[in-house]
Amino acid sequence: MKLDRYDINILQILQHNGRITKSQLAEQINLSISPCWERVKKLEQAGIIEGYGAKLNMIAFNKQTLVLVEVSLKQHNALAFRRFEQMVETTPQVSECYATGGGVDYIVKFQCDDIDQYQRCIDKWLDSDVGIERYYTYIVTKTVKQPSAICFEDMEIT
């Protein structure tokens, strides 16, 4: 789906305020309500808009320990990757995981109650033999910037 300036504007507004009314959204992008809402529905149907939700401040209601882990696997084949990724999917303390090119295979973000909980998770992974060759643990001491929105600034508009 090719995006034009109206679509980009809709996405920019919705990712910062998913609770905006149809009429407010239409007014902000300078379209009437029906065409604006048709565009929103098309963006949803195309899978560009996956859903709507609230941004939660985890620290406000539950002090969590954030741990970033670099993981390198013993083998580099589809089965090894699937096995590891399945373990990631079934570990509730994993909030994000990225397959990477370069020196490590994955970067995994854990959100745990404490370091002991993280250690139990990593021990379970090692005991289950999901093919981890080595891993490096980094405890997050301060969050400097979190992703909050897609930057549309340099995006080419049709």
N, CA, C and O of each residue as an XYZ file, in Angstrom:
632
protein
N       0.849     -1.179      0.000
C       0.000      0.000      0.000
C       0.891      1.239      0.000
O       1.766      1.385      0.854
N       0.665      2.118     -0.954
C       1.400      3.376     -1.004
C       0.721      4.374     -0.081
O      -0.502      4.512     -0.080
N       1.533      5.062      0.699
C       1.000      6.040      1.635
C       1.174      7.444      1.071
O       2.227      7.784      0.531
N       0.130      8.252      1.203
C       0.241      9.656      0.807
C       0.307     10.521      2.063
O       0.354     10.008      3.181
N       0.309     11.835      1.868
C       0.491     12.730      3.016
C      -0.658     12.620      4.024
O      -0.444     12.804      5.222
N      -1.871     12.321      3.552
C      -2.994     12.151      4.480
C      -2.796     10.908      5.355
O      -3.015     10.940      6.566
N      -2.375      9.811      4.709
C      -2.131      8.578      5.460
C      -1.041      8.789      6.513
O      -1.186      8.367      7.660
N       0.051      9.445      6.111
C       1.160      9.716      7.035
C       0.673     10.564      8.203
O       1.006     10.292      9.357
N      -0.110     11.582      7.903
C      -0.646     12.437      8.972
C      -1.545     11.649      9.919
O      -1.473     11.824     11.135
N      -2.382     10.792      9.368
C      -3.249      9.954     10.199
C      -2.399      9.094     11.132
O      -2.670      9.015     12.330
N      -1.370      8.451     10.576
C      -0.519      7.567     11.383
C       0.217      8.346     12.470
O       0.322      7.883     13.606
N       0.721      9.515     12.127
C       1.417     10.338     13.125
C       0.487     10.705     14.276
O       0.874     10.626     15.442
N      -0.703     11.092     13.958
C      -1.658     11.508     14.988
C      -2.092     10.314     15.828
O      -2.108     10.399     17.056
N      -2.444      9.201     15.184
C      -2.947      8.043     15.927
C      -1.903      7.392     16.819
O      -2.246      6.868     17.879
N      -0.628      7.413     16.413
C       0.363      6.769     17.267
C       0.635      7.590     18.526
O       1.181      7.067     19.498
N       0.263      8.858     18.519
C       0.402      9.683     19.719
C      -0.909      9.811     20.487
O      -0.903     10.074     21.690
N      -2.029      9.627     19.799
C      -3.326      9.766     20.455
C      -4.332      8.816     19.801
O      -5.097      9.215     18.923
N      -4.319      7.570     20.237
C      -5.225      6.573     19.683
C      -6.673      6.765     20.105
O      -7.565      6.093     19.586
N      -6.915      7.674     21.040
C      -8.276      7.909     21.533
C      -8.937      9.123     20.886
O     -10.030      9.524     21.286
N      -8.278      9.703     19.891
C      -8.834     10.880     19.223
C     -10.157     10.510     18.553
O     -10.313      9.393     18.058
N     -11.097     11.434     18.537
C     -12.382     11.166     17.892
C     -12.233     11.248     16.378
O     -11.285     11.837     15.859
N     -13.190     10.645     15.684
C     -13.182     10.689     14.215
C     -13.199     12.133     13.715
O     -12.465     12.493     12.794
N     -14.034     12.941     14.328
C     -14.158     14.322     13.854
C     -12.892     15.130     14.149
O     -12.484     15.952     13.328
N     -12.268     14.909     15.302
C     -11.016     15.615     15.609
C      -9.909     15.200     14.648
O      -9.145     16.041     14.174
N      -9.821     13.896     14.358
C      -8.813     13.408     13.425
C      -9.027     14.018     12.041
O      -8.082     14.505     11.420
N     -10.258     13.990     11.565
C     -10.573     14.546     10.243
C     -10.222     16.033     10.185
O      -9.675     16.512      9.192
N     -10.537     16.740     11.237
C     -10.233     18.179     11.281
C      -8.722     18.420     11.240
O      -8.255     19.323     10.547
N      -7.959     17.610     11.982
C      -6.515     17.822     12.045
C      -5.808     17.528     10.726
O      -4.776     18.129     10.427
N      -6.363     16.601      9.934
C      -5.702     16.309      8.651
C      -6.385     17.016      7.484
O      -5.981     16.862      6.331
N      -7.426     17.795      7.794
C      -8.097     18.621      6.796
C      -8.849     17.791      5.751
O      -8.766     18.051      4.551
N      -9.577     16.798      6.234
C     -10.480     16.000      5.397
C     -11.833     15.938      6.087
O     -11.942     16.214      7.282
N     -12.853     15.579      5.339
C     -14.142     15.358      5.986
C     -14.107     14.006      6.697
O     -13.216     13.192      6.455
N     -15.063     13.780      7.559
C     -15.034     12.612      8.441
C     -15.062     11.289      7.671
O     -14.261     10.399      7.960
N     -15.962     11.141      6.701
C     -16.081      9.860      5.977
C     -14.804      9.464      5.237
O     -14.336      8.341      5.426
N     -14.218     10.322      4.408
C     -12.979      9.932      3.732
C     -11.834      9.664      4.710
O     -11.013      8.775      4.488
N     -11.789     10.431      5.778
C     -10.752     10.225      6.789
C     -10.901      8.841      7.415
O      -9.927      8.100      7.544
N     -12.122      8.503      7.801
C     -12.359      7.217      8.458
C     -12.141      6.049      7.494
O     -11.683      4.986      7.913
N     -12.463      6.231      6.208
C     -12.181      5.191      5.208
C     -10.681      4.929      5.121
O     -10.254      3.783      4.981
N      -9.887      5.986      5.203
C      -8.438      5.825      5.183
C      -7.958      5.051      6.413
O      -7.097      4.179      6.300
N      -8.501      5.363      7.563
C      -8.126      4.648      8.791
C      -8.448      3.164      8.634
O      -7.626      2.312      8.974
N      -9.621      2.853      8.131
C     -10.026      1.447      7.947
C      -9.095      0.738      6.960
O      -8.741     -0.420      7.179
N      -8.691      1.414      5.874
C      -7.767      0.814      4.906
C      -6.404      0.558      5.542
O      -5.779     -0.469      5.279
N      -5.944      1.486      6.377
C      -4.661      1.303      7.075
C      -4.742      0.119      8.046
O      -3.771     -0.616      8.221
N      -5.903     -0.054      8.668
C      -6.106     -1.207      9.557
C      -6.132     -2.503      8.748
O      -5.476     -3.478      9.115
N      -6.879     -2.518      7.661
C      -6.995     -3.717      6.834
C      -5.666     -4.116      6.205
O      -5.403     -5.301      5.998
N      -4.827     -3.126      5.900
C      -3.514     -3.407      5.310
C      -2.515     -3.889      6.360
O      -1.404     -4.300      6.024
N      -2.912     -3.837      7.629
C      -2.021     -4.282      8.696
C      -1.018     -3.233      9.142
O      -0.139     -3.520      9.955
N      -1.140     -2.040      8.625
C      -0.238     -0.959      9.040
C      -0.598     -0.505     10.450
O       0.283     -0.256     11.274
N      -1.887     -0.399     10.721
C      -2.362     -0.167     12.085
C      -2.759     -1.527     12.631
O      -3.720     -2.137     12.163
N      -2.012     -1.999     13.625
C      -2.268     -3.330     14.190
C      -3.282     -3.302     15.323
O      -3.946     -4.304     15.586
N      -3.405     -2.179     15.987
C      -4.325     -2.099     17.113
C      -4.128     -0.803     17.868
O      -3.311      0.038     17.494
N      -4.887     -0.657     18.932
C      -4.846      0.548     19.745
C      -4.660      0.121     21.196
O      -5.187     -0.905     21.623
N      -3.915      0.907     21.936
C      -3.697      0.549     23.327
C      -3.171      1.718     24.117
O      -2.940      2.804     23.584
N      -2.985      1.478     25.396
C      -2.450      2.492     26.293
C      -0.968      2.252     26.500
O      -0.533      1.105     26.603
N      -0.192      3.315     26.562
C       1.230      3.210     26.879
C       1.337      3.199     28.397
O       0.935      4.152     29.064
N       1.880      2.120     28.936
C       1.936      1.959     30.381
C       3.325      2.269     30.908
O       4.330      1.917     30.290
N       3.373      2.922     32.038
C       4.621      3.174     32.736
C       4.784      2.061     33.761
O       4.210      2.115     34.849
N       5.572      1.054     33.403
C       5.736     -0.123     34.258
C       6.281      0.247     35.636
O       5.902     -0.367     36.634
N       7.147      1.222     35.701
C       7.760      1.603     36.964
C       6.730      2.230     37.894
O       6.857      2.122     39.113
N       5.711      2.882     37.339
C       4.712      3.549     38.166
C       3.926      2.567     39.026
O       3.528      2.909     40.140
N       3.699      1.370     38.535
C       2.930      0.429     39.340
C       3.685     -0.834     39.714
O       3.194     -1.629     40.515
N       4.852     -1.033     39.158
C       5.614     -2.231     39.483
C       7.077     -1.999     39.131
O       7.444     -1.998     37.956
N       7.901     -1.806     40.131
C       9.333     -1.601     39.900
C       9.890     -2.862     39.258
O       9.856     -3.934     39.861
N      10.400     -2.741     38.045
C      10.929     -3.893     37.329
C      12.407     -3.715     37.043
O      12.905     -2.595     36.934
N      13.092     -4.826     36.926
C      14.488     -4.839     36.531
C      14.531     -5.155     35.046
O      13.992     -6.166     34.597
N      15.178     -4.280     34.293
C      15.327     -4.502     32.855
C      16.701     -5.089     32.604
O      17.706     -4.604     33.124
N      16.731     -6.144     31.795
C      17.977     -6.824     31.479
C      18.035     -7.019     29.970
O      17.097     -7.544     29.371
N      19.135     -6.596     29.358
C      19.373     -6.844     27.939
C      20.394     -7.962     27.841
O      21.382     -7.983     28.575
N      20.146     -8.893     26.925
C      21.014    -10.054     26.798
C      21.369    -10.263     25.335
O      20.494    -10.322     24.471
N      22.665    -10.375     25.071
C      23.147    -10.770     23.746
C      23.262    -12.286     23.753
O      23.858    -12.858     24.666
N      22.703    -12.938     22.752
C      22.730    -14.401     22.681
C      23.334    -14.843     21.355
O      22.946    -14.360     20.291
N      24.277    -15.756     21.431
C      24.840    -16.412     20.243
C      24.510    -17.893     20.336
O      24.677    -18.513     21.386
N      24.039    -18.453     19.228
C      23.669    -19.863     19.203
C      24.834    -20.724     18.726
O      25.740    -20.257     18.035
N      24.782    -21.997     19.116
C      25.816    -22.961     18.700
C      25.709    -23.253     17.213
O      26.716    -23.354     16.513
N      24.478    -23.387     16.739
C      24.247    -23.727     15.332
C      23.473    -22.595     14.666
O      22.722    -21.863     15.310
N      23.678    -22.475     13.362
C      23.005    -21.426     12.602
C      22.228    -22.055     11.449
O      22.630    -21.991     10.287
N      21.109    -22.661     11.811
C      20.220    -23.238     10.804
C      18.781    -22.958     11.229
O      18.532    -22.522     12.353
N      17.856    -23.206     10.341
C      16.452    -22.864     10.587
C      15.901    -23.541     11.830
O      15.158    -22.917     12.587
N      16.245    -24.793     12.058
C      15.748    -25.513     13.228
C      16.251    -24.875     14.522
O      15.482    -24.707     15.469
N      17.535    -24.519     14.570
C      18.105    -23.898     15.765
C      17.438    -22.551     16.043
O      17.135    -22.231     17.193
N      17.210    -21.766     14.993
C      16.565    -20.473     15.176
C      15.122    -20.647     15.655
O      14.681    -19.942     16.562
N      14.387    -21.581     15.050
C      12.997    -21.827     15.461
C      12.930    -22.276     16.914
O      12.074    -21.811     17.667
N      13.819    -23.170     17.311
C      13.824    -23.699     18.686
C      14.073    -22.556     19.684
O      13.379    -22.451     20.696
N      15.052    -21.716     19.398
C      15.340    -20.604     20.287
C      14.168    -19.617     20.326
O      13.759    -19.180     21.401
N      13.635    -19.270     19.161
C      12.538    -18.300     19.094
C      11.285    -18.812     19.783
O      10.522    -18.022     20.337
N      11.060    -20.120     19.759
C       9.931    -20.704     20.488
C      10.116    -20.517     21.992
O       9.157    -20.218     22.703
N      11.342    -20.690     22.477
C      11.622    -20.473     23.896
C      11.370    -19.019     24.265
O      10.808    -18.731     25.322
N      11.781    -18.111     23.403
C      11.543    -16.682     23.630
C      10.047    -16.415     23.732
O       9.595    -15.727     24.646
N       9.278    -16.965     22.786
C       7.825    -16.735     22.759
C       7.133    -17.253     24.014
O       6.125    -16.687     24.436
N       7.646    -18.300     24.608
C       6.985    -18.911     25.768
C       7.547    -18.426     27.101
O       7.173    -18.947     28.152
N       8.431    -17.446     27.074
C       8.979    -16.876     28.305
C       8.310    -15.529     28.556
O       8.625    -14.554     27.875
N       7.399    -15.455     29.514
C       6.634    -14.216     29.708
C       7.480    -13.013     30.117
O       7.068    -11.873     29.901
N       8.637    -13.240     30.693
C       9.491    -12.132     31.117
C      10.201    -11.460     29.937
O      10.761    -10.376     30.100
N      10.188    -12.076     28.762
C      10.792    -11.470     27.576
C       9.781    -10.502     26.969
O       8.692    -10.897     26.553
N      10.167     -9.216     26.927
C       9.264     -8.216     26.361
C       9.605     -7.884     24.917
O       8.739     -7.451     24.157
N      10.873     -8.087     24.530
C      11.296     -7.832     23.155
C      12.433     -8.775     22.810
O      13.200     -9.189     23.680
N      12.531     -9.111     21.532
C      13.641     -9.930     21.056
C      13.879     -9.590     19.593
O      12.947     -9.509     18.793
N      15.149     -9.392     19.265
C      15.515     -9.029     17.905
C      16.573     -9.987     17.389
O      17.586    -10.211     18.052
N      16.347    -10.556     16.207
C      17.381    -11.326     15.526
C      18.297    -10.299     14.868
O      17.825     -9.352     14.238
N      19.610    -10.488     15.016
C      20.551     -9.490     14.534
C      21.611    -10.118     13.641
O      21.912    -11.307     13.750
N      22.164     -9.309     12.767
C      23.316     -9.707     11.981
C      24.553     -9.152     12.658
O      24.480     -8.144     13.361
N      25.670     -9.791     12.454
C      26.894     -9.295     13.085
C      27.411    -10.276     14.114
O      27.379    -11.487     13.900
N      27.881     -9.758     15.220
C      28.568    -10.564     16.220
C      27.696    -11.460     17.073
O      28.186    -12.459     17.601
N      26.416    -11.139     17.228
C      25.511    -11.963     18.036
C      24.270    -12.291     17.210
O      23.960    -11.617     16.228
N      23.572    -13.336     17.629
C      22.385    -13.760     16.875
C      21.108    -13.044     17.311
O      20.243    -12.747     16.487
N      20.995    -12.768     18.623
C      19.777    -12.160     19.159
C      20.129    -11.153     20.247
O      21.134    -11.291     20.944
N      19.287    -10.150     20.372
C      19.295     -9.278     21.532
C      17.916     -9.406     22.165
O      16.894     -9.185     21.515
N      17.906     -9.765     23.441
C      16.671    -10.072     24.148
C      16.504     -9.101     25.313
O      17.454     -8.835     26.049
N      15.294     -8.576     25.474
C      14.994     -7.689     26.602
C      14.085     -8.427     27.578
O      12.985     -8.854     27.225
N      14.560     -8.566     28.796
C      13.789     -9.173     29.879
C      13.257     -8.075     30.788
O      13.965     -7.111     31.080
N      12.022     -8.214     31.233
C      11.450     -7.361     32.267
C      11.108     -8.290     33.420
O      10.156     -9.065     33.340
N      11.887     -8.209     34.492
C      11.757     -9.146     35.608
C      11.500     -8.398     36.905
O      11.771     -7.203     37.020
N      10.970     -9.130     37.882
C      10.750     -8.547     39.203
C      12.078     -8.206     39.871
O      12.179     -7.218     40.598
N      13.091     -9.026     39.622
C      14.407     -8.813     40.220
C      15.432     -9.645     39.464
O      15.083    -10.382     38.542
N      16.688     -9.528     39.849
C      17.770    -10.254     39.180
C      17.602    -11.761     39.350
O      17.913    -12.528     38.439
N      17.114    -12.184     40.508
C      16.913    -13.618     40.735
C      15.935    -14.215     39.717
O      16.153    -15.316     39.212
N      14.871    -13.490     39.426
C      13.909    -13.989     38.440
C      14.559    -14.098     37.065
O      14.346    -15.078     36.351
N      15.351    -13.091     36.692
C      16.071    -13.170     35.426
C      16.981    -14.397     35.409
O      17.005    -15.140     34.427
N      17.723    -14.610     36.483
C      18.665    -15.734     36.528
C      17.936    -17.071     36.410
O      18.434    -17.998     35.771
N      16.761    -17.168     37.023
C      15.964    -18.401     36.882
C      15.551    -18.612     35.422
O      15.555    -19.741     34.932
N      15.199    -17.536     34.737
C      14.827    -17.640     33.311
C      16.010    -18.124     32.482
O      15.868    -19.050     31.684
N      17.154    -17.520     32.661
C      18.324    -17.885     31.853
C      18.759    -19.303     32.189
O      19.168    -20.051     31.301
N      18.675    -19.684     33.468
C      19.009    -21.060     33.867
C      18.072    -22.058     33.189
O      18.508    -23.121     32.746
N      16.801    -21.719     33.109
C      15.829    -22.588     32.433
C      16.202    -22.737     30.963
O      16.145    -23.839     30.416
N      16.581    -21.642     30.324
C      16.983    -21.697     28.918
C      18.195    -22.602     28.750
O      18.240    -23.425     27.835
N      19.174    -22.450     29.629
C      20.392    -23.262     29.521
C      20.101    -24.732     29.800
O      20.639    -25.610     29.125
N      19.249    -25.007     30.796
C      18.885    -26.393     31.129
C      18.081    -27.055     30.013
O      18.160    -28.269     29.823
N      17.306    -26.256     29.274
C      16.461    -26.820     28.217
C      17.245    -27.078     26.934
O      16.716    -27.662     25.988
N      18.481    -26.651     26.900
C      19.359    -26.858     25.753
C      18.726    -26.364     24.446
O      18.522    -27.130     23.503
N      18.421    -25.057     24.422
C      17.889    -24.449     23.197
C      19.011    -24.003     22.269
O      18.772    -23.291     21.293
N      20.228    -24.421     22.574
C      21.325    -24.175     21.645
C      22.117    -22.913     21.889
O      22.756    -22.401     20.970
N      22.092    -22.394     23.111
C      22.852    -21.178     23.403
C      24.331    -21.531     23.542
O      24.706    -22.378     24.352
N      25.156    -20.873     22.745
C      26.604    -21.066     22.857
C      27.180    -20.146     23.930
O      27.963    -20.577     24.777
N      26.780    -18.867     23.884
C      27.206    -17.914     24.905
C      26.175    -16.793     24.980
O      25.413    -16.542     24.046
N      26.188    -16.137     26.129
C      25.299    -14.998     26.311
C      25.980    -13.972     27.207
O      26.799    -14.312     28.061
N      25.627    -12.720     26.995
C      26.159    -11.611     27.782
C      24.980    -10.842     28.356
O      24.054    -10.474     27.634
N      25.025    -10.605     29.650
C      23.939     -9.958     30.371
C      24.310     -8.514     30.691
O      25.406     -8.230     31.174
N      23.369     -7.607     30.410
C      23.555     -6.194     30.728
C      22.358     -5.723     31.551
O      21.222     -5.777     31.082
N      22.608     -5.266     32.769
C      21.550     -4.751     33.624
C      21.325     -3.283     33.267
O      22.275     -2.501     33.235
N      20.090     -2.912     33.003
C      19.768     -1.533     32.663
C      19.732     -0.713     33.953
O      18.960     -1.014     34.864
N      20.563      0.312     34.026
C      20.618      1.164     35.212
C      19.798      2.437     35.060
O      19.396      3.048     36.049
N      19.552      2.835     33.800
C      18.759      4.030     33.552
C      18.234      3.965     32.125
O      18.967      3.614     31.200
N      16.973      4.302     31.951
C      16.396      4.391     30.612
C      16.573      5.819     30.120
O      16.046      6.760     30.714
N      17.313      5.974     29.039
C      17.587      7.294     28.487
C      16.498      7.687     27.489
O      16.021      8.822     27.504
N      16.107      6.755     26.625
C      15.061      7.023     25.635
C      14.392      5.718     25.281
O      15.056      4.703     25.071
N      13.078      5.745     25.216
C      12.306      4.575     24.826
C      11.619      4.847     23.506
O      11.270      5.988     23.205
N      11.420      3.798     22.712
C      10.673      4.020     21.467
C       9.226      4.369     21.795
O       8.586      3.721     22.623
N       8.731      5.397     21.135
C       7.353      5.771     21.383
C       6.561      5.939     20.100
O       5.334      5.841     20.099
N       7.270      6.194     19.004
C       6.565      6.443     17.756
C       7.513      6.246     16.581
O       8.731      6.353     16.720
N       6.933      5.959     15.433
C       7.710      5.869     14.196
C       7.989      7.280     13.720
O       7.098      8.130     13.736
N       9.202      7.534     13.303
C       9.575      8.859     12.786
C       9.232      8.927     11.301
O       9.766      8.154     10.506
N       8.356      9.834     10.927
C       7.946     10.004      9.540
C       8.660     11.161      8.864
O       8.376     11.473      7.708
N       9.579     11.797      9.567
C      10.183     13.035      9.108
C      10.800     12.944      7.724
O      10.567     13.822      6.894
N      11.580     11.906      7.453
C      12.268     11.796      6.161
C      11.584     10.813      5.200
O      12.161     10.446      4.177
N      10.365     10.390      5.525
C       9.663      9.429      4.681
C       9.191     10.105      3.403
O       8.668     11.219      3.416
N       9.391      9.399      2.306
C       8.951      9.933      1.018
C       7.440      9.831      0.914
O       6.870      8.760      1.124
N       6.795     10.928      0.594
C       5.334     10.974      0.506
C       4.937     11.054     -0.954
O       5.500     11.828     -1.728
N       3.941     10.229     -1.322
C       3.480     10.210     -2.717
C       2.420     11.255     -2.952
O       1.917     11.383     -4.068
